[in-house]
Structure formats: C-alpha cells, structure tokens
C-alpha cells in the first residue's frame, strides 16, 4: 500500500468509471426554505446552519437556475475541459414544495447539454409520494441521487440541534426512496454537542446496516451568526481536534461496507464565516492525514467488515 492507493470508495471515481469522464457537481440554490425554519416543524433551522441553508457554496439565489449553472460551469470548464455535469440542489430543503414547482426547478437544468442527472439534498420528512414516483421515473434514464440529512441516530441529539425529525422518520423516508430503487446518500456529522466518540461510531455502524448507496461524513463547523456559535462561545461544547477527527473517520471507514460510496470525509466551512475549528480550513492537509493514517494502519474501507 502506498499514499496513492485508494483507501475508500470515492463517489467521484464511481462516476468517472461509469461515464468515462470527469463528472463535475454544480451546486445550486433554488430558493427553497425548510420546515424547521418556516414553522411547520420548528423555527430557526438547525443550530449549525448558516443563513444560506447549508448552501454556502451554492449559486446566488437571485439568479435563475440556468444562470447559476452556467456561471459555475464556466469556472469549472477552465479546469476540466471535457467534463460532464451533475446539478446539485444543495441549499435548504430541495423537495419542500408542490410537485409542479419542483419539476419546473429540476427540469430547468436536468436536460441541459452534458448533464447526466440530478442530485437533491433534502430531509427524510419531505418526501411526498408523487415526488418519489417522479424521481423514480427520471432514474430510468438519468443519474438520480437523493441526499438525506440524518446527522445522528440519537433523538436527543436531534432535539439539541433542532433537527425537527427523529430517527424513525428518517427510516420511513429512506425506505420510501429505496422501495423505488432511488439512490440515497446519507449525511452524518461528527462532533455534535454532547456526543461521545462511541455515539459517533454507533451512528456510522447503524447507517452501515441500512440500504444506502453513499455517505457523506461531515465535521461539525461553528459558523458566524448561528445558535451553535452562541453555544460554543458559552463553552457548552468543544470542537474536535484534528487528529481525533482523523482517527475517528478512519475508524468509521474501516467498518463501512466497501460497496458504499463515500462522497465526503469532511465538510467545508467558508473562510469568512468559520469560527471553529480553524484547522479545518486546510482541507487538503486533512485529507492527506486521513490517507496517511490508513497507510500507517495498512487498512482500508471495509477492512473490519
């Protein structure tokens, strides 16, 4: 094993192998809101969420979706000249609207040139039956992924972070999608308030038992002007140290089934918005540390499965 070996099943490698070209994900902001922002579930959103609804790197919502898409495409094409594209509806809850509204937004970019499909970030409690049927139909000819925010299997943690749904609701949403063979990527967050290392491992292990196709592992970021910032400044929790995070992620990947694709092993916090942990700004150093830890251990994803 050397540092250039693949130690986990990267989503980007899966797409490149399947389509024969670099697949460029283009983050979009379709102007949605969220049920725990507008009061149908709660107010204020998740305590870690910025005022951009976890879409800090998505497009500018004042621009229409085609303009957003083309702006990002133009930048990306300078790096990857012959790539294909996967529009990513990232900000807020991207299934939280009537089907006719959703179809109009999705189809604005779904059938553009060199677009292979669609990737939709949402909540498990915002999956109406007609939407799931529609996505299942699209998936017959296009790449379709639905990203479900879970964050933790612990309902007490969900209450602390103002998630607005419990683990059972997550399972209902997941099963609804998988009954129609729709690909699902699950998000979890390491470092949430009051969670121990054992709890974080348990979340990964439980997700590993489920019928999922991909996972995103995030590091909890403290961003400006969020309830989490207030908690952090009052000393109600501590952010993770760099090597603690590295070792935890490697431990998690070692017990993750090898066929589950890994879309992320950390998250991004905008440089101007990030309060802590500041070490996370050096993303490539963190990714390299994870690779080196696998090398030191001589292990890989699924090693202990």
C-alpha positions in Angstrom: 0.0 0.0 0.0 1.3 3.5 -0.8 -0.1 7.0 -0.5 -1.6 7.0 -4.0 -3.7 3.9 -3.3 -7.5 4.4 -3.0 -8.4 3.6 0.6 -12.1 4.3 0.3 -14.7 4.1 -2.4 -14.9 7.6 -3.7 -18.1 8.8 -5.4 -16.1 10.7 -8.0 -14.2 7.6 -9.0 -17.5 5.7 -9.4 -18.9 8.4 -11.6 -15.8 8.6 -13.8 -15.7 4.9 -14.3 -19.4 4.8 -15.1 -19.4 7.7 -17.6 -15.8 7.6 -18.8 -15.3 11.3 -18.0 -14.8 13.6 -15.1 -18.3 14.4 -13.5 -18.5 18.0 -12.2 -21.0 18.6 -9.5 -22.6 22.0 -9.8 -24.1 23.4 -6.5 -27.4 25.3 -6.9 -29.6 27.4 -4.7 -33.2 27.0 -5.9 -34.7 29.4 -3.3 -36.4 26.9 -1.1 -36.9 27.1 2.7 -37.2 24.4 5.3 -39.9 23.0 7.6 -37.9 23.8 10.7 -37.4 27.3 9.5 -40.9 28.3 8.4 -42.6 26.9 11.5 -44.3 23.8 10.1 -41.8 21.8 12.3 -39.8 24.4 14.1 -38.2 27.8 13.8 -34.6 28.9 13.3 -33.4 25.9 11.4 -30.7 23.5 12.6 -28.4 25.2 15.1 -25.3 24.8 12.9 -26.9 26.0 9.6 -25.9 29.4 8.2 -28.3 31.8 6.7 -27.6 30.2 3.4 -29.2 26.9 4.5 -26.1 24.7 4.2 -25.6 26.1 0.7 -22.6 28.3 1.4 -21.0 27.2 -1.9 -24.2 27.1 -3.9 -25.3 29.6 -6.5 -26.7 33.0 -5.9 -30.5 32.6 -5.5 -31.3 35.9 -7.2 -30.0 34.3 -10.4 -32.2 31.8 -12.2 -31.0 28.2 -12.1 -29.7 28.1 -15.7 -27.6 31.2 -15.0 -26.3 29.7 -11.8 -25.5 26.5 -13.6 -23.7 28.3 -16.5 -21.7 30.5 -14.1 -20.3 27.6 -12.2 -19.8 25.6 -15.4 -17.8 28.4 -17.0 -15.4 28.4 -14.0 -15.1 24.6 -13.8 -14.5 24.2 -17.6 -11.2 26.0 -17.2 -10.0 23.1 -15.0 -11.9 20.2 -16.7 -12.5 21.0 -20.4 -14.4 17.9 -21.4 -16.4 17.0 -18.3 -20.0 16.1 -17.8 -22.2 17.7 -15.2 -24.4 16.7 -12.2 -26.5 19.6 -10.9 -26.7 19.6 -7.1 -29.7 21.2 -5.4 -27.8 22.0 -2.2 -29.3 24.9 -0.2 -32.1 24.3 2.3 -34.7 21.5 1.7 -34.9 20.8 -2.0 -38.1 18.7 -2.0 -40.1 21.1 0.1 -42.7 22.4 -2.4 -45.5 21.0 -4.6 -44.5 18.7 -7.3 -45.3 21.1 -10.1 -42.9 23.7 -8.6 -40.2 21.0 -8.0 -40.5 19.7 -11.6 -40.1 23.2 -13.0 -36.9 23.8 -11.0 -35.3 20.4 -11.6 -36.1 20.3 -15.3 -34.6 23.8 -15.8 -31.2 22.1 -15.6 -31.8 18.4 -15.9 -31.9 18.4 -19.7 -29.1 20.9 -20.4 -26.3 19.6 -22.6 -23.9 17.2 -21.0 -26.0 16.8 -17.8 -26.0 13.2 -16.6 -28.7 13.6 -13.9 -29.6 15.3 -10.7 -28.6 15.3 -7.1 -31.1 16.6 -4.5 -30.3 17.4 -0.9 -33.3 17.2 1.4 -34.8 15.9 4.6 -36.4 12.5 5.2 -39.7 14.1 6.3 -40.2 16.0 3.0 -40.7 13.2 0.5 -44.3 13.1 -0.9 -45.3 10.0 -2.8 -45.9 11.9 -6.1 -42.3 13.3 -5.9 -40.8 9.9 -5.2 -42.7 8.4 -8.2 -41.5 11.3 -10.4 -37.8 10.7 -9.3 -38.2 7.0 -9.9 -39.3 7.7 -13.4 -36.4 10.1 -14.1 -34.0 7.5 -12.7 -34.8 5.2 -15.6 -32.8 7.4 -18.0 -30.8 9.7 -15.7 -28.5 9.5 -12.7 -30.6 10.4 -9.7 -29.4 10.8 -6.1 -31.2 12.0 -3.1 -29.1 13.1 -0.1 -30.8 12.7 3.2 -29.6 14.6 6.3 -29.5 12.3 9.3 -26.6 13.7 11.2 -27.0 11.4 14.2 -29.1 8.3 15.1 -29.8 9.8 18.6 -33.1 11.6 19.0 -31.7 13.6 21.9 -29.0 15.0 19.6 -31.7 15.7 17.0 -33.6 17.8 19.6 -30.4 19.7 20.7 -29.6 20.6 17.1 -33.2 21.5 16.3 -33.4 18.9 13.5 -37.2 18.7 13.5 -37.4 14.9 12.9 -36.4 11.8 14.7 -34.6 8.6 13.6 -37.8 6.7 12.9 -38.9 9.5 10.4 -35.5 9.1 8.7 -36.1 5.4 8.3 -39.5 6.0 6.8 -38.1 8.4 4.3 -35.2 6.2 3.4 -37.4 3.1 2.9 -39.8 5.2 0.7 -36.9 6.1 -1.6 -35.4 2.6 -1.7 -38.7 1.0 -2.5 -38.5 2.8 -5.8 -34.8 2.0 -6.2 -33.7 5.6 -5.9 -30.0 6.0 -4.9 -29.6 7.5 -1.4 -26.6 9.3 0.2 -26.8 9.8 3.9 -25.2 12.7 5.8 -23.8 12.3 9.3 -21.9 14.8 11.4 -19.0 14.1 13.7 -18.6 16.4 16.7 -22.2 17.3 17.5 -22.8 18.7 21.0 -22.9 16.2 23.9 -22.0 13.3 21.6 -19.2 10.9 22.6 -16.8 9.1 20.3 -18.8 5.9 20.9 -22.0 7.7 19.9 -20.4 8.9 16.6 -19.2 5.3 15.9 -22.7 4.0 16.7 -24.3 6.3 14.2 -21.9 5.1 11.4 -22.4 1.4 12.4 -26.2 1.8 12.3 -26.2 3.6 9.0 -23.9 0.8 7.7 -26.7 -1.7 8.3 -29.2 0.2 6.2 -29.9 0.1 2.4 -27.9 3.1 1.4 -25.6 3.7 -1.6 -23.4 6.5 -0.4 -22.4 8.5 2.7 -21.2 12.0 3.5 -19.2 12.3 6.7 -19.0 15.9 7.9 -17.0 17.7 10.6 -19.2 20.0 12.7 -18.3 23.6 11.9 -19.2 26.5 14.0 -20.3 29.3 11.7 -20.9 33.0 12.4 -24.4 34.2 13.4 -25.7 30.7 14.3 -27.1 29.4 17.6 -24.2 27.0 17.6 -21.8 30.0 17.7 -23.6 31.1 20.9 -23.3 27.7 22.5 -19.6 27.5 21.5 -18.7 30.9 23.0 -20.5 30.0 26.2 -18.4 26.9 26.5 -21.3 24.4 26.2 -19.3 22.1 23.9 -15.8 21.8 22.3 -15.0 21.2 18.7 -12.9 18.2 17.7 -9.2 18.3 17.5 -7.7 17.5 14.1 -6.1 14.1 14.9 -9.1 13.0 16.9 -11.2 13.6 13.8 -8.7 11.9 11.5 -8.6 8.8 13.7 -12.4 8.7 14.1 -13.0 8.9 10.3 -10.6 6.1 9.6 -12.2 4.0 12.3 -15.6 4.7 10.7 -14.5 3.9 7.2 -12.8 0.6 8.4 -16.2 -0.7 9.4 -18.1 0.8 6.5 -19.2 -1.7 3.8 -16.8 -1.4 0.8 -19.7 -1.0 -1.7 -21.0 2.1 0.0 -19.7 5.1 -1.9 -18.0 7.9 0.0 -19.0 11.4 -1.2 -17.2 13.3 1.6 -14.9 12.6 4.6 -15.2 16.2 5.9 -17.2 19.3 5.3 -16.4 22.9 4.1 -16.7 26.0 6.2 -16.4 29.3 4.4 -13.3 31.1 5.4 -15.2 34.3 6.2 -17.9 32.5 8.2 -15.9 29.9 10.1 -15.4 30.3 13.9 -14.0 26.9 14.6 -12.2 24.6 14.1 -9.9 26.7 12.1 -7.6 23.8 11.3 -10.4 22.5 9.0 -9.6 25.4 6.6 -6.6 23.3 5.4 -8.8 20.7 3.8 -6.2 19.0 1.6 -3.9 18.6 4.7 -6.8 16.9 6.5 -7.5 14.6 3.5 -3.8 13.7 3.4 -3.8 12.9 7.1 -6.6 10.5 6.6 -4.7 8.8 3.7 -1.6 8.6 5.8 -3.5 7.1 8.8 -4.8 4.3 6.5 -1.2 3.8 5.3 0.1 3.6 8.9 -2.6 1.1 9.8 -2.3 -0.8 6.5 -6.1 -0.9 6.3 -8.9 0.5 4.0 -12.7 0.9 3.9 -14.4 -2.2 5.0 -11.3 -3.8 6.5 -13.2 -5.0 9.5 -16.5 -5.8 7.8 
